[in-house]
């Protein structure tokens, strides 16, 4: 007999976990829709050539799940992120009116070593705006990400921002042919620390003097401090970036939460302008969000430049943090009712009552195994419904039910109609939350 198992980095989600995941997804979706980002989806599978040449060598040589279809001999790949499929979609639909905004909460796949908070199959929650070259489009993405984190109860976030143009102008001018390797090494700062970065920079050919000059730039500044400091640190090359950060400061929802950070690179090759990353300051879960401007990506499909900017929430890491902090309660009772049939004669009465509850939008369940009273109770406890509703000959004859609030222990004999009203009110309150 073959062992029952799943591949490393993939997971099953039992009902209590899936309910918590849906709760998080719904809160995020509500914030995204409120900001004018409607939902869309794209296929899980893309042609390999759609993804090739968009992410950089590390992703394309090691991390993308790629395979040949044995029936057609064509090369396919599972989507690595949600941004490149969006770029392909825009190029396929020239009739789209710009600006085009959307959100997408979907699975992506990466062939990396599984570890805490990092899986091979995981959810991303993206928002993007296509068509606007202006800083207010970037600000709206960052502001919406901030609001989503607050909606989830994660107010200890800091959003680090930088600009790929500033990185390019400074590092390429100073270090020429080494610039791409330097950027990729700087991007590892949070993972391997300053000493680790210094060792890697020495290994790729930088001198200690050059490294010292580069490390001086790794300071974090409040947005209102960026202007003159940019020019002092980076010289005249920074003049064009000063108004960008000043405008971002004016447009920010929580500018006290945003810091300029020259060490922020973002690993993907398609970024061209403002880039950002959100981290939590309590504990060390790493980045929980990131994104930036990618004005050249769509041109790889369309042949003409189309400005675009976007951001993503790392749903898996966020859920892990929320569970650790007790924000998500996997043992939370289900906001509905489990009907316990006391007497066999009351079964049809109970069944009709169940159907009416469901018709009124109330989550309800009844035993379908014809089990004893004690086994029905055991099943109810395992499912953890908030209400137990007992129905027997006595209740059937009086047109009532016995309703037990399992959270408070209160027990009430109540008319069928009044039970409907009570449960409808409770359910509406729960859905509103």
Long-range contacts (C-beta under 8 A, 24 or more apart in sequence): 7-120, 8-114, 8-120, 9-112, 9-114, 9-119, 9-120, 9-121, 10-119, 10-120, 10-121, 11-119, 11-121, 16-330, 16-331, 16-384, 17-330, 19-332, 19-334, 20-319, 20-323, 20-328, 20-329, 20-330, 20-332, 21-123, 21-315, 21-319, 23-328, 24-152, 24-315, 24-318, 24-319, 24-322, 24-328, 25-105, 25-123, 25-125, 25-315, 27-148, 27-151, 27-152, 28-105, 28-125, 28-148, 28-151, 28-152, 28-313, 28-315, 29-103, 29-105, 29-125, 30-151, 31-144, 31-147, 31-148, 31-151, 32-103, 32-125, 32-127, 32-144, 32-148, 33-103, 34-147, 35-127, 35-140, 35-143, 35-144, 35-147, 36-101, 37-101, 37-102, 37-103, 37-127, 37-128, 37-144, 38-101, 38-102, 38-103, 39-102, 39-103, 39-104, 39-105, 40-89, 40-102, 40-103, 40-104, 41-104, 41-106, 42-79, 42-82, 42-85, 42-86, 42-88, 42-89, 42-104, 42-106, 43-79, 43-85, 44-78, 44-79, 44-106, 44-107, 45-76, 45-77, 45-78, 45-79, 46-76, 46-77, 46-78, 46-79, 46-84, 46-85, 46-88, 47-74, 47-75, 47-76, 47-77, 48-75, 48-76, 48-77, 49-75, 50-77, 50-84, 50-85, 50-88, 51-77, 51-79, 51-80, 51-84, 53-300, 54-84, 54-87, 54-268, 54-269, 54-270, 54-297, 54-300, 55-80, 55-81, 55-84, 55-268, 55-269, 55-270, 56-184, 56-267, 56-268, 56-269, 58-184, 58-267, 59-110, 59-267, 59-268, 62-111, 62-112, 63-110, 63-111, 63-112, 64-110, 64-111, 65-109, 65-110, 65-111, 78-108, 78-109, 79-106, 79-108, 79-109, 80-108, 80-109, 80-110, 81-108, 81-124, 81-126, 81-268, 81-312, 82-106, 82-108, 82-124, 82-126, 82-312, 83-126, 83-128, 83-270, 83-294, 83-297, 83-310, 83-312, 84-270, 84-297, 86-126, 86-128, 86-130, 86-310, 87-294, 87-297, 87-298, 87-300, 87-301, 87-308, 88-301, 90-130, 90-298, 90-301, 90-302, 90-306, 90-308, 91-298, 91-301, 91-302, 92-301, 94-302, 96-130, 98-130, 98-131, 98-132, 98-306, 99-129, 99-130, 99-131, 99-132, 99-137, 100-129, 100-130, 100-131, 101-127, 101-128, 101-129, 101-130, 102-127, 102-128, 103-127, 103-128, 105-315, 116-320, 117-285, 117-286, 117-316, 117-317, 117-320, 118-317, 119-316, 122-314, 122-315, 122-316, 123-315, 123-316, 124-312, 124-313, 124-314, 124-315, 125-312, 125-313, 125-315, 126-310, 126-311, 126-312, 126-313, 127-310, 127-311, 127-312, 128-308, 128-309, 128-310, 128-311, 129-308, 129-309, 129-310, 130-298, 130-306, 130-307, 130-308, 131-306, 131-307, 131-308, 132-307, 132-309, 133-295, 133-307, 135-244, 135-247, 135-248, 135-251, 135-274, 136-247, 136-251, 137-307, 137-309, 138-248, 138-273, 138-274, 138-292, 138-293, 138-309, 139-247, 139-248, 139-251, 139-252, 141-291, 141-309, 141-310, 141-311, 142-248, 142-252, 142-253, 142-258, 142-276, 142-311, 143-251, 143-252, 143-253, 143-254, 144-311, 145-276, 145-278, 145-289, 145-291, 145-311, 145-313, 146-253, 146-254, 146-257, 146-278, 147-253, 148-313, 149-278, 149-288, 149-289, 149-313, 152-318, 152-322, 152-327, 153-322, 153-325, 153-327, 154-280, 154-288, 154-318, 154-321, 154-322, 154-327, 156-280, 156-281, 156-282, 157-257, 157-278, 157-279, 157-280, 157-281, 157-288, 157-289, 158-257, 158-258, 158-259, 158-278, 158-279, 158-280, 158-281, 159-257, 159-258, 159-259, 159-276, 159-277, 159-278, 159-289, 160-220, 160-258, 160-259, 160-260, 160-261, 160-264, 160-276, 160-277, 160-278, 160-279, 161-223, 161-245, 161-248, 161-258, 161-259, 161-260, 161-261, 161-264, 161-274, 161-275, 161-276, 162-260, 162-261, 162-262, 162-263, 162-264, 162-265, 162-274, 162-275, 162-276, 163-241, 163-244, 163-245, 163-273, 163-274, 163-275, 164-266, 164-271, 164-272, 164-273, 164-274, 164-275, 164-292, 164-293, 165-240, 165-241, 165-272, 165-273, 166-230, 166-234, 166-237, 166-238, 166-241, 166-262, 167-262, 167-265, 169-234, 169-237, 170-217, 170-234, 170-237, 171-214, 173-237, 174-210, 174-213, 174-214, 175-206, 175-210, 178-204, 178-205, 178-206, 182-206, 182-214, 183-265, 184-265, 184-267, 186-214, 186-263, 186-265, 187-265, 187-266, 187-267, 189-218, 189-263, 190-279, 190-286, 190-287, 194-218, 217-262, 217-263, 218-261, 218-262, 218-263, 219-262, 220-259, 220-260, 220-261, 221-259, 221-260, 222-255, 222-256, 222-258, 222-259, 222-260, 223-248, 223-249, 223-252, 223-255, 223-258, 223-259, 223-260, 224-249, 224-255, 225-260, 226-260, 230-260, 233-262, 244-274, 248-274, 266-290, 266-291, 266-292, 270-294, 270-296, 270-297, 272-296, 273-309, 274-309, 276-311, 280-321, 282-325, 283-321, 283-324, 285-317, 285-320, 285-321, 286-317, 287-314, 287-317, 288-313, 288-314, 288-317, 288-318, 288-321, 289-313, 289-314, 290-314, 331-384, 332-384, 333-384, 333-385, 333-386, 333-406, 333-407, 334-363, 334-383, 334-384, 334-385, 334-386, 335-363, 335-386, 335-426, 335-427, 335-430, 336-362, 336-363, 336-364, 336-365, 336-385, 336-386, 336-387, 336-423, 336-427, 337-362, 337-363, 337-364, 337-365, 337-385, 337-386, 337-387, 337-388, 337-389, 337-403, 337-423, 338-364, 338-365, 338-366, 338-379, 338-380, 338-383, 338-385, 338-387, 338-388, 338-389, 339-364, 339-365, 339-366, 339-389, 339-391, 340-367, 340-373, 340-376, 340-377, 340-380, 340-388, 340-389, 340-390, 340-391, 341-366, 341-367, 341-376, 341-391, 341-392, 342-373, 342-390, 342-391, 342-392, 342-393, 342-395, 343-392, 343-393, 345-393, 345-396, 346-391, 346-392, 346-393, 346-395, 346-396, 349-391, 349-395, 349-396, 350-391, 353-389, 353-391, 353-401, 353-416, 356-420, 357-420, 357-423, 360-420, 360-423, 360-424, 361-424, 361-427, 362-420, 362-423, 362-424, 362-427, 363-427, 386-426, 387-423, 389-419
